[in-house]
Amino acid sequence: MKAIQITVDEELLKELDATEEVAREGRSAVFRRAAVEYLRQRREAAIDAQYEKAFRALPPQPGEFDGWKDAQVWPEDWYDDEKWRDY
């Protein structure tokens, strides 16, 4: 790992230092997780933008999904299945 220097607003730092995660793991670990999450969100946004661009370039045609209408219906008792009980 490489040490870096960052500037943080004093109020934000005070609030951050009051959290259990910072007390347990330290500021660096929390900032690393925040950076990883930031990059994950950027990648996800880029993928979403690619999908949107592709779908805008080739929108669905009338009737294209008509054959799937009945396949989208859940059975009346789907929620009785044990694996779905908590959802």
TIDOVEX-439722 format. One record per residue: residue in one letter; x, y negated, z of N, C-alpha, C in turn; residue number from 1. Coordinates in Angstrom, 3 decimals, decimal comma. Example, Ala and Ser with C-alpha at 12.3 -4.5 7.8 and 13.67 -1.06 7.14 Angstrom:
<r code="a" n_u="13,190" n_v="5,690" n_w="7,800" ca_u="12,300" ca_v="4,500" ca_w="7,800" c_u="13,200" c_v="3,300" c_w="7,800" pos="1"/>
<r code="s" n_u="12,850" n_v="2,250" n_w="7,080" ca_u="13,670" ca_v="1,060" ca_w="7,140" c_u="12,900" c_v="-0,030" c_w="7,870" pos="2"/>
END
This chain:
<r code="m" n_u="0,845" n_v="1,179" n_w="0,000" ca_u="0,000" ca_v="0,000" ca_w="0,000" c_u="0,885" c_v="-1,236" c_w="0,000" pos="1"/>
<r code="k" n_u="0,294" n_v="-2,323" n_w="-0,440" ca_u="1,005" ca_v="-3,584" ca_w="-0,506" c_u="0,284" c_v="-4,598" c_w="0,363" pos="2"/>
<r code="a" n_u="1,024" n_v="-5,307" n_w="1,186" ca_u="0,454" ca_v="-6,362" ca_w="2,016" c_u="0,196" c_v="-7,594" c_w="1,159" pos="3"/>
<r code="i" n_u="-0,965" n_v="-8,235" n_w="1,380" ca_u="-1,292" ca_v="-9,465" ca_w="0,676" c_u="-1,746" c_v="-10,498" c_w="1,693" pos="4"/>
<r code="q" n_u="-1,798" n_v="-11,731" n_w="1,264" ca_u="-2,276" ca_v="-12,801" ca_w="2,126" c_u="-3,541" c_v="-13,375" c_w="1,499" pos="5"/>
<r code="i" n_u="-4,593" n_v="-13,503" n_w="2,311" ca_u="-5,837" ca_v="-14,091" ca_w="1,821" c_u="-6,286" c_v="-15,181" c_w="2,781" pos="6"/>
<r code="t" n_u="-7,121" n_v="-16,067" n_w="2,282" ca_u="-7,687" ca_v="-17,136" ca_w="3,094" c_u="-9,154" c_v="-16,817" c_w="3,339" pos="7"/>
<r code="v" n_u="-9,565" n_v="-16,881" n_w="4,621" ca_u="-10,935" ca_v="-16,566" ca_w="4,995" c_u="-11,459" c_v="-17,685" c_w="5,888" pos="8"/>
<r code="d" n_u="-12,673" n_v="-18,095" n_w="5,632" ca_u="-13,338" ca_v="-19,099" ca_w="6,452" c_u="-13,337" c_v="-18,635" c_w="7,911" pos="9"/>
<r code="e" n_u="-13,083" n_v="-19,539" n_w="8,837" ca_u="-12,981" ca_v="-19,186" ca_w="10,253" c_u="-14,272" c_v="-18,564" c_w="10,797" pos="10"/>
<r code="e" n_u="-15,409" n_v="-19,086" n_w="10,397" ca_u="-16,687" ca_v="-18,544" ca_w="10,869" c_u="-16,896" c_v="-17,122" c_w="10,360" pos="11"/>
<r code="l" n_u="-16,545" n_v="-16,889" n_w="9,096" ca_u="-16,650" ca_v="-15,548" ca_w="8,531" c_u="-15,720" c_v="-14,590" c_w="9,267" pos="12"/>
<r code="l" n_u="-14,511" n_v="-15,028" n_w="9,544" ca_u="-13,539" ca_v="-14,189" ca_w="10,248" c_u="-14,025" c_v="-13,862" c_w="11,661" pos="13"/>
<r code="k" n_u="-14,610" n_v="-14,840" n_w="12,323" ca_u="-15,146" ca_v="-14,630" ca_w="13,667" c_u="-16,257" c_v="-13,586" c_w="13,637" pos="14"/>
<r code="e" n_u="-17,153" n_v="-13,717" n_w="12,659" ca_u="-18,249" ca_v="-12,768" ca_w="12,524" c_u="-17,737" c_v="-11,372" c_w="12,183" pos="15"/>
<r code="l" n_u="-16,764" n_v="-11,317" n_w="11,298" ca_u="-16,159" ca_v="-10,046" ca_w="10,905" c_u="-15,481" c_v="-9,370" c_w="12,090" pos="16"/>
<r code="d" n_u="-14,724" n_v="-10,137" n_w="12,852" ca_u="-14,011" ca_v="-9,576" ca_w="13,999" c_u="-14,953" c_v="-9,063" c_w="15,083" pos="17"/>
<r code="a" n_u="-16,186" n_v="-9,514" n_w="15,082" ca_u="-17,159" ca_v="-9,080" ca_w="16,077" c_u="-17,796" c_v="-7,735" c_w="15,724" pos="18"/>
<r code="t" n_u="-17,488" n_v="-7,174" n_w="14,565" ca_u="-18,101" ca_v="-5,910" ca_w="14,150" c_u="-17,341" c_v="-4,713" c_w="14,713" pos="19"/>
<r code="e" n_u="-18,072" n_v="-3,613" n_w="14,883" ca_u="-17,469" ca_v="-2,377" ca_w="15,387" c_u="-16,422" c_v="-1,826" c_w="14,424" pos="20"/>
<r code="e" n_u="-16,693" n_v="-1,935" n_w="13,112" ca_u="-15,758" ca_v="-1,391" ca_w="12,121" c_u="-14,394" c_v="-2,055" c_w="12,208" pos="21"/>
<r code="v" n_u="-14,374" n_v="-3,369" n_w="12,365" ca_u="-13,095" ca_v="-4,079" ca_w="12,457" c_u="-12,382" c_v="-3,688" c_w="13,749" pos="22"/>
<r code="a" n_u="-13,124" n_v="-3,597" n_w="14,831" ca_u="-12,518" ca_v="-3,196" ca_w="16,102" c_u="-11,944" c_v="-1,785" c_w="16,011" pos="23"/>
<r code="r" n_u="-12,641" n_v="-0,900" n_w="15,313" ca_u="-12,225" ca_v="0,496" ca_w="15,224" c_u="-11,148" c_v="0,722" c_w="14,164" pos="24"/>
<r code="e" n_u="-11,316" n_v="0,108" n_w="12,983" ca_u="-10,445" ca_v="0,417" ca_w="11,845" c_u="-9,500" c_v="-0,706" c_w="11,451" pos="25"/>
<r code="g" n_u="-9,813" n_v="-1,920" n_w="11,865" ca_u="-8,977" ca_v="-3,066" ca_w="11,521" c_u="-9,526" c_v="-3,829" c_w="10,326" pos="26"/>
<r code="r" n_u="-9,107" n_v="-5,075" n_w="10,230" ca_u="-9,569" ca_v="-5,939" ca_w="9,135" c_u="-9,204" c_v="-5,389" c_w="7,775" pos="27"/>
<r code="s" n_u="-7,977" n_v="-4,913" n_w="7,646" ca_u="-7,509" ca_v="-4,447" ca_w="6,336" c_u="-8,392" c_v="-3,344" c_w="5,776" pos="28"/>
<r code="a" n_u="-8,781" n_v="-2,398" n_w="6,616" ca_u="-9,631" ca_v="-1,302" ca_w="6,146" c_u="-10,972" c_v="-1,830" c_w="5,659" pos="29"/>
<r code="v" n_u="-11,530" n_v="-2,790" n_w="6,387" ca_u="-12,821" ca_v="-3,361" ca_w="5,994" c_u="-12,687" c_v="-4,126" c_w="4,677" pos="30"/>
<r code="f" n_u="-11,633" n_v="-4,900" n_w="4,523" ca_u="-11,421" ca_v="-5,625" ca_w="3,271" c_u="-11,159" c_v="-4,668" c_w="2,113" pos="31"/>
<r code="r" n_u="-10,439" n_v="-3,570" n_w="2,364" ca_u="-10,216" ca_v="-2,584" ca_w="1,297" c_u="-11,538" c_v="-1,983" c_w="0,841" pos="32"/>
<r code="r" n_u="-12,400" n_v="-1,601" n_w="1,800" ca_u="-13,702" ca_v="-1,052" ca_w="1,434" c_u="-14,536" c_v="-2,071" c_w="0,666" pos="33"/>
<r code="a" n_u="-14,474" n_v="-3,324" n_w="1,098" ca_u="-15,222" ca_v="-4,373" ca_w="0,395" c_u="-14,710" c_v="-4,527" c_w="-1,040" pos="34"/>
<r code="a" n_u="-13,396" n_v="-4,438" n_w="-1,223" ca_u="-12,826" ca_v="-4,565" ca_w="-2,567" c_u="-13,227" c_v="-3,381" c_w="-3,441" pos="35"/>
<r code="v" n_u="-13,211" n_v="-2,182" n_w="-2,875" ca_u="-13,627" ca_v="-0,991" ca_w="-3,626" c_u="-15,091" c_v="-1,112" c_w="-4,037" pos="36"/>
<r code="e" n_u="-15,938" n_v="-1,562" n_w="-3,112" ca_u="-17,357" ca_v="-1,737" ca_w="-3,412" c_u="-17,570" c_v="-2,808" c_w="-4,479" pos="37"/>
<r code="y" n_u="-16,828" n_v="-3,892" n_w="-4,415" ca_u="-16,907" ca_v="-4,955" ca_w="-5,421" c_u="-16,576" c_v="-4,398" c_w="-6,810" pos="38"/>
<r code="l" n_u="-15,491" n_v="-3,625" n_w="-6,901" ca_u="-15,097" ca_v="-3,061" ca_w="-8,192" c_u="-16,116" c_v="-2,035" c_w="-8,688" pos="39"/>
<r code="r" n_u="-16,696" n_v="-1,241" n_w="-7,776" ca_u="-17,723" ca_v="-0,285" ca_w="-8,160" c_u="-18,941" c_v="-1,005" c_w="-8,742" pos="40"/>
<r code="q" n_u="-19,351" n_v="-2,083" n_w="-8,086" ca_u="-20,500" ca_v="-2,853" ca_w="-8,574" c_u="-20,216" c_v="-3,476" c_w="-9,930" pos="41"/>
<r code="r" n_u="-18,997" n_v="-3,943" n_w="-10,137" ca_u="-18,641" ca_v="-4,512" ca_w="-11,449" c_u="-18,697" c_v="-3,454" c_w="-12,540" pos="42"/>
<r code="r" n_u="-18,161" n_v="-2,249" n_w="-12,236" ca_u="-18,210" ca_v="-1,162" ca_w="-13,229" c_u="-19,650" c_v="-0,791" c_w="-13,541" pos="43"/>
<r code="e" n_u="-20,478" n_v="-0,690" n_w="-12,499" ca_u="-21,885" ca_v="-0,350" ca_w="-12,689" c_u="-22,600" c_v="-1,417" c_w="-13,513" pos="44"/>
<r code="a" n_u="-22,305" n_v="-2,682" n_w="-13,246" ca_u="-22,917" ca_v="-3,769" ca_w="-14,011" c_u="-22,477" c_v="-3,717" c_w="-15,475" pos="45"/>
<r code="a" n_u="-21,215" n_v="-3,368" n_w="-15,713" ca_u="-20,720" ca_v="-3,270" ca_w="-17,090" c_u="-21,415" c_v="-2,131" c_w="-17,829" pos="46"/>
<r code="i" n_u="-21,601" n_v="-1,004" n_w="-17,152" ca_u="-22,304" ca_v="0,131" ca_w="-17,767" c_u="-23,748" c_v="-0,239" c_w="-18,048" pos="47"/>
<r code="d" n_u="-24,408" n_v="-0,886" n_w="-17,076" ca_u="-25,793" ca_v="-1,328" ca_w="-17,285" c_u="-25,900" c_v="-2,267" c_w="-18,476" pos="48"/>
<r code="a" n_u="-24,933" n_v="-3,169" n_w="-18,609" ca_u="-24,942" ca_v="-4,112" ca_w="-19,732" c_u="-24,783" c_v="-3,379" c_w="-21,061" pos="49"/>
<r code="q" n_u="-23,961" n_v="-2,336" n_w="-21,084" ca_u="-23,792" ca_v="-1,549" ca_w="-22,300" c_u="-25,086" c_v="-0,833" c_w="-22,679" pos="50"/>
<r code="y" n_u="-25,747" n_v="-0,249" n_w="-21,675" ca_u="-27,037" ca_v="0,400" ca_w="-21,943" c_u="-28,047" c_v="-0,606" c_w="-22,474" pos="51"/>
<r code="e" n_u="-28,126" n_v="-1,761" n_w="-21,828" ca_u="-29,086" ca_v="-2,777" ca_w="-22,264" c_u="-28,804" c_v="-3,210" c_w="-23,696" pos="52"/>
<r code="k" n_u="-27,544" n_v="-3,423" n_w="-24,012" ca_u="-27,168" ca_v="-3,830" ca_w="-25,373" c_u="-27,562" c_v="-2,747" c_w="-26,380" pos="53"/>
<r code="a" n_u="-27,307" n_v="-1,495" n_w="-26,032" ca_u="-27,635" ca_v="-0,392" ca_w="-26,948" c_u="-29,145" c_v="-0,276" c_w="-27,152" pos="54"/>
<r code="f" n_u="-29,917" n_v="-0,379" n_w="-26,063" ca_u="-31,371" ca_v="-0,257" ca_w="-26,195" c_u="-31,981" c_v="-1,445" c_w="-26,914" pos="55"/>
<r code="r" n_u="-31,394" n_v="-2,619" n_w="-26,744" ca_u="-31,900" ca_v="-3,787" ca_w="-27,480" c_u="-31,607" c_v="-3,657" c_w="-28,974" pos="56"/>
<r code="a" n_u="-30,490" n_v="-3,032" n_w="-29,300" ca_u="-30,123" ca_v="-2,866" ca_w="-30,709" c_u="-31,021" c_v="-1,847" c_w="-31,409" pos="57"/>
<r code="l" n_u="-31,520" n_v="-0,872" n_w="-30,654" ca_u="-32,356" ca_v="0,164" ca_w="-31,248" c_u="-33,542" c_v="0,434" c_w="-30,316" pos="58"/>
<r code="p" n_u="-34,530" n_v="-0,449" n_w="-30,305" ca_u="-35,678" ca_v="-0,261" ca_w="-29,406" c_u="-36,490" c_v="0,975" c_w="-29,792" pos="59"/>
<r code="p" n_u="-37,240" n_v="1,526" n_w="-28,830" ca_u="-38,079" ca_v="2,693" ca_w="-29,140" c_u="-39,094" c_v="2,359" c_w="-30,230" pos="60"/>
<r code="q" n_u="-39,374" n_v="3,333" n_w="-31,029" ca_u="-40,351" ca_v="3,172" ca_w="-32,105" c_u="-41,735" c_v="3,568" c_w="-31,586" pos="61"/>
<r code="p" n_u="-42,786" n_v="2,981" n_w="-32,133" ca_u="-44,141" ca_v="3,356" ca_w="-31,713" c_u="-44,353" c_v="4,869" c_w="-31,857" pos="62"/>
<r code="g" n_u="-44,845" n_v="5,485" n_w="-30,786" ca_u="-45,123" ca_v="6,917" ca_w="-30,803" c_u="-43,917" c_v="7,801" c_w="-30,526" pos="63"/>
<r code="e" n_u="-42,751" n_v="7,215" n_w="-30,359" ca_u="-41,526" ca_v="8,004" ca_w="-30,195" c_u="-41,582" c_v="8,946" c_w="-28,982" pos="64"/>
<r code="f" n_u="-42,248" n_v="8,534" n_w="-27,918" ca_u="-42,270" ca_v="9,327" ca_w="-26,692" c_u="-43,639" c_v="9,937" c_w="-26,394" pos="65"/>
<r code="d" n_u="-44,534" n_v="9,896" n_w="-27,350" ca_u="-45,884" ca_v="10,398" ca_w="-27,119" c_u="-45,910" c_v="11,870" c_w="-26,720" pos="66"/>
<r code="g" n_u="-45,063" n_v="12,684" n_w="-27,251" ca_u="-45,053" ca_v="14,114" ca_w="-26,959" c_u="-44,638" c_v="14,435" c_w="-25,535" pos="67"/>
<r code="w" n_u="-44,078" n_v="13,472" n_w="-24,815" ca_u="-43,589" ca_v="13,708" ca_w="-23,459" c_u="-44,572" c_v="13,268" c_w="-22,386" pos="68"/>
<r code="k" n_u="-45,703" n_v="12,738" n_w="-22,783" ca_u="-46,634" ca_v="12,177" ca_w="-21,815" c_u="-47,025" c_v="13,185" c_w="-20,728" pos="69"/>
<r code="d" n_u="-47,388" n_v="14,401" n_w="-21,083" ca_u="-47,813" ca_v="15,399" ca_w="-20,096" c_u="-46,649" c_v="15,915" c_w="-19,258" pos="70"/>
<r code="a" n_u="-45,444" n_v="15,870" n_w="-19,782" ca_u="-44,276" ca_v="16,341" ca_w="-19,032" c_u="-43,932" c_v="15,398" c_w="-17,884" pos="71"/>
<r code="q" n_u="-44,427" n_v="14,185" n_w="-17,898" ca_u="-44,117" ca_v="13,209" ca_w="-16,868" c_u="-45,013" c_v="13,321" c_w="-15,647" pos="72"/>
<r code="v" n_u="-46,041" n_v="14,133" n_w="-15,693" ca_u="-47,006" ca_v="14,225" ca_w="-14,602" c_u="-46,492" c_v="15,217" c_w="-13,567" pos="73"/>
<r code="w" n_u="-46,486" n_v="14,790" n_w="-12,299" ca_u="-46,081" ca_v="15,683" ca_w="-11,211" c_u="-47,266" c_v="16,577" c_w="-10,875" pos="74"/>
<r code="p" n_u="-46,988" n_v="17,827" n_w="-10,505" ca_u="-48,073" ca_v="18,701" ca_w="-10,048" c_u="-48,709" c_v="18,120" c_w="-8,785" pos="75"/>
<r code="e" n_u="-49,954" n_v="18,439" n_w="-8,542" ca_u="-50,673" ca_v="17,907" ca_w="-7,382" c_u="-49,975" c_v="18,244" c_w="-6,070" pos="76"/>
<r code="d" n_u="-49,321" n_v="19,412" n_w="-5,994" ca_u="-48,746" ca_v="19,857" ca_w="-4,729" c_u="-47,232" c_v="19,681" c_w="-4,655" pos="77"/>
<r code="w" n_u="-46,652" n_v="18,810" n_w="-5,457" ca_u="-45,187" ca_v="18,664" ca_w="-5,466" c_u="-44,645" c_v="18,274" c_w="-4,105" pos="78"/>
<r code="y" n_u="-45,401" n_v="17,501" n_w="-3,339" ca_u="-44,926" ca_v="17,002" ca_w="-2,053" c_u="-44,996" c_v="18,068" c_w="-0,956" pos="79"/>
<r code="d" n_u="-45,631" n_v="19,210" n_w="-1,219" ca_u="-45,710" ca_v="20,277" ca_w="-0,224" c_u="-44,452" c_v="21,133" c_w="-0,191" pos="80"/>
<r code="d" n_u="-43,634" n_v="21,043" n_w="-1,195" ca_u="-42,406" ca_v="21,820" ca_w="-1,259" c_u="-41,462" c_v="21,354" c_w="-0,147" pos="81"/>
<r code="e" n_u="-40,859" n_v="22,272" n_w="0,577" ca_u="-39,979" ca_v="21,949" ca_w="1,708" c_u="-38,874" c_v="20,965" c_w="1,329" pos="82"/>
<r code="k" n_u="-38,265" n_v="21,122" n_w="0,183" ca_u="-37,127" ca_v="20,283" ca_w="-0,178" c_u="-37,535" c_v="18,819" c_w="-0,415" pos="83"/>
<r code="w" n_u="-38,817" n_v="18,549" n_w="-0,632" ca_u="-39,266" ca_v="17,190" ca_w="-0,894" c_u="-39,921" c_v="16,552" c_w="0,323" pos="84"/>
<r code="r" n_u="-40,060" n_v="17,290" n_w="1,397" ca_u="-40,822" ca_v="16,827" ca_w="2,550" c_u="-40,297" c_v="15,511" c_w="3,132" pos="85"/>
<r code="d" n_u="-38,994" n_v="15,268" n_w="3,105" ca_u="-38,414" ca_v="14,055" ca_w="3,703" c_u="-38,403" c_v="12,859" c_w="2,772" pos="86"/>
<r code="y" n_u="-38,875" n_v="13,011" n_w="1,543" ca_u="-38,805" ca_v="11,904" ca_w="0,595" c_u="-40,061" c_v="11,095" c_w="0,557" pos="87"/>
END
